[in-house]
Amino acid sequence: MDRRVLFDALLVVVGGLVAYTETFGFADPRATMREILGSLANLDIRVYLVLSGLFGIAFVGYLVVYLPQKDARTIRP
């Protein structure tokens, strides 16, 4: 694993932990997870459709823009 990827993953984990403790504090983790899952289950279907559409656009952009550039750099005559 590249050192930069490891550093980025560590930053994401630390950021997630900080956001969790700022939002919910040091409460009971099981009750907090039930609260989070309950709020996600109560969201309207349109929210899921919009989020999946945004994810799809980002994924297709990755396939169309980033991967061809990566292949062009790795292929040598």
N, C-alpha and C positions, 0 to 999 in steps of 0.2 A: 504494500500500500504506500502510495506517495505521501511524503511528509505534509504536503499542502492539503491533501484530501483528509488526512487524519486531523490536522489542525482545524479545518472547516467543520468536520463532524463534531469535534470537541466543542467548538463555538456554538453549534446548533443545540447540542445537549445542554450546555450551560445556559444558553438563552431560554430554552424550554423550561428548565428547572426554575430559573428566575421568574419567568412569566407565570408559572404555576404557583409558586409561593406568593407572588404579589397578588394574584387573583384570589386564591383560596386559603392562603396562609398554611399553617402546619396542622390542618384539621385531619380528621380520619380519612385516609386515602380511599377506602372502599366507598364511603358515603360520597366523597367528592367525585369519584369515577361514576357512581350511579347518577349524580347530578349532571355531569357532563354528558353521559350517554342519554339521559332523559331529555336534555335540551336539544341534542342532535336528533333524537327520534321525533321531537315535536316540530321540527322545521317543516316548512311547506315544500312540496315536491318541486316547485319552481326554483327554489334555492339550489337543490341538488342538480337540476337541469342546467342552471347557469354555471355552477362550479364545474360540472363535467364538461360543458362546452368550452370553458376557459382552459381546462386541462387539455382537451382535445386540440385546441388551437395551438397551445404551447408545444404539444407533442409533435404535431405535424410540422410546425416551424422548426423544431429540432431535427426532424427527419429530412426536411427539404433544404435547410440552410447549413446546419452544423456538420452533419455527417458527410455530405459531398466534399466539403472543404477539408475534413479530416482525411478522407480517402485520397484526395488530390495531393496531400502532403506526404502520405506514406508510400504511395506507388512511385517507384523509381524505374526508369527505363534501363 
